[in-house]
Amino acid sequence: MRKTNVFGRKVNQAKTLYLIIFVFIAVLAGYYLIQQVQSKRLLELEQQQIVLQNQIDDLLETSQTDTYYEISQIIQYLPNSYNRLSIVNEVAFVRDLSGLTLATNYGLTFEESADSPFEESLPETLQFTKIALTMTIDTPELILDFIDNLLDQDLIYYIDTINVTYASGNAVVQMTIYTFYNDVNIA
């Protein structure tokens, strides 16, 4: 290599070597810095994935599970008498709780001493009350909330049929609900 350039100045070959070393160190430092940032971000994402997976597992474990009991298992928890006013108030409370306060054509029809909706033979003291519920609502999705809230009440309800008919943007809901009481005299 030449020791002088075309202008007669002395060429410093060490400058080029220092520049190459500096660029090499900068690229190496950049590589390790990027690797560290990516591994830190990957660790954060793995932790978020674990948290989300735990939340999903918790939701799956606590998802709604319905437990069905035989009448003979729950007969001791049934009320001993029939109170129509408390049923009317409870169904109205459930309607309001479910966001169906503005339901039109709301009506309850009671048939006391109705026949059993079940096929199995039951004790003679078990009395059934059939309730026919009708209402017109503008948000049909809320009927599911109504059903959930009704089943969460203290009094035991059995939903026999649900019929939803759509007419001019509204839904006409007709439900047949049973409730029971154990007609025994406790002395």
C-alpha positions, 0 to 999 in steps of 0.5 A: 500500500502507498504511504501517501495519497495523491495529494502528497499527504501521509495516509494513516492506515490505522484510521481505517482499522479503527473505523472497522473495529468501531463498526464491528463493536457497534454492530455486535453491541447492537445485536446483543442489545436487540437480542436482550430487548427481544428476549425481555419482550418474549418473557413478558409475552409468555407471562401474559400468556400464562395469565390469560391461560389461567383466566381461561382455565378459571372461566372454564372451571367456574362456567355455569354447571346445572345440577339436577336433583330428584324431587325426593332430594329437594322435597324437604326444602319446598315451602309448605304453603302456596302464596300467590302474592309472593310469586307475583312479586318475585316474578316481577322482581326478576322481570325488573332485574333482567331489564324487562321493566318496559315489557308490554302485555305482561301477564301472569295466569295461575292454575293452582293444583295443576297436574304434575309436569313430570312423568315419575310418581311423586308423593301425594303431598306435592302440589303444583302451580302452573304459571303462564307468563306472557310479555312483549319485549323489544330485546329478545336476548334479555329473555336468557337473563330472565331465565337465569335470574328466575332460576336463581331465586329461593323458590324453586321454579321449573320452566316447562316451555318457552315460545318466542314469536317475532312480530314487527321488531318485537318478541312475544314471549310465552312461558309455562312455569311450574312451582311446587309446594309440599302440602304438609301440616307441621305440628 
